[in-house]
Amino acid sequence: LRAVAATSGKADVELYRRMMRDTIRRFSEFRNGLVPSSYNGQMRVELKMHNAAPFATISLADPESAASGKMYVELYAYGESWHKRPFLILNAGQALFETYRVACKRLWNDAITIE
């Protein structure tokens, strides 16, 4: 939390702690509100948490598909406004796509599952 607070220019660690707990609670409530046994419900939503400081937001769509996999990578440029964040759109088959896909999978497997 101190690393996130320092990079954002805000030193209120307790504020970030409350924000993170609130975000986890909201995601959990969302997941728990889905139909438990539905294919599109709780079975498809897994929440995890990792203690690494973020450097990017990566959104994956069908990452295991060589034909239709896509990835949106939004980078955090230190000291820049969130309005100026550079981003990449990658498609399956590109070397950088595979590098990030493997790294995301490793991070996901190392993360703690939120019940």
N, C-alpha and C positions, 0 to 999 in steps of 0.2 A: 504493500500500500504506500509506503514511503516513496518508492520509485515512481509510482504513478503520480503521486502528489507533486513530486519534484519536477517531473517532465511537463506537468500541466501548468506549473507556476503557482499552484495552490498548495499550501502546507497543511491543510486541515485533513489529517489522516482519519480522524473520527468521522468526518463527513463522508469520505470515500468508503469507509467501513459500513456506514448506514446505507449508502447508495447500493453497495454490492449486496448486502443482505436483502434489501428491498427488491432488487432485480432478481435474485435467486428465488425469493418468495413468489414474485409475480409469475416467473416462468413455471415454477412448480404448480401454482394454482391453475395456470393455463393448461398444462399437461394433465393435471388431475381432473380437469373439467371435460376432457375428451372422453369419448366412449371407450371403456377399458379394452374390450376385445376386438374393436373395429380395426380393420387393416389400416385405415387412415387415422386411427385414434392413438391411444396411449402407446401401443406397441411400436409405433414409428417415431416416437419422440423420446430421445434419451438426452438427459442433461448432464453435463460434466463441468468440472471446474479444475483449473490448473493455477499454480502459483507463479508462473512465469510472467514477467512484465511484457505487455503487448507491444509489438512493433508494427503490426498490420492487422487488418480485419480481412479474413478470407472467407468468402461465401462459395460453397461448392454446389454444383448441380450435376447430379449423375456422374460423380467422379470416377467410378469404376468402368464407365463405358468409353471404349476407344472411339466410338462413332459420335456420341453426343455430349461427352463430358465438357463442362464449362466451369470457369473459375473467375471470380471477381476479386482482385487483390487491391485493397486500399491501404496505402502506406502512411505511416505516421512520421512526417518529417519533423524532427526535433525543433521546437520553438516556433513552428508555423501554425497559423490559424487552421481550424478544422475545415474552413472554407477552401483552403488551398491544398488539400491532400491530393497527391498524385495517385492515380490508380491504373491498373492493368486489367485487361480482359484477355484471358488465356483459353485456348481450346485444347482438347485432348489431342495428343500427337506432338505438341510442342514440348521441347526439352524442359523449359521452365515450369510448365504445367505438371510434368511428372515429378520434378524436384519438389515443388510445393505440395503435391498430392501425397507423396511419401512422408514428407515432414509433418503434414497435418495428421496423417494416420498415426505416426509415432506419438505426436503430442496428444491426440485423442486417446490412444491406448495407455499413456502415462497419467492421464487426468483422473480425478476422483469422481465417481458417479454420485449424483445428487438424487436422493430418494424422494 
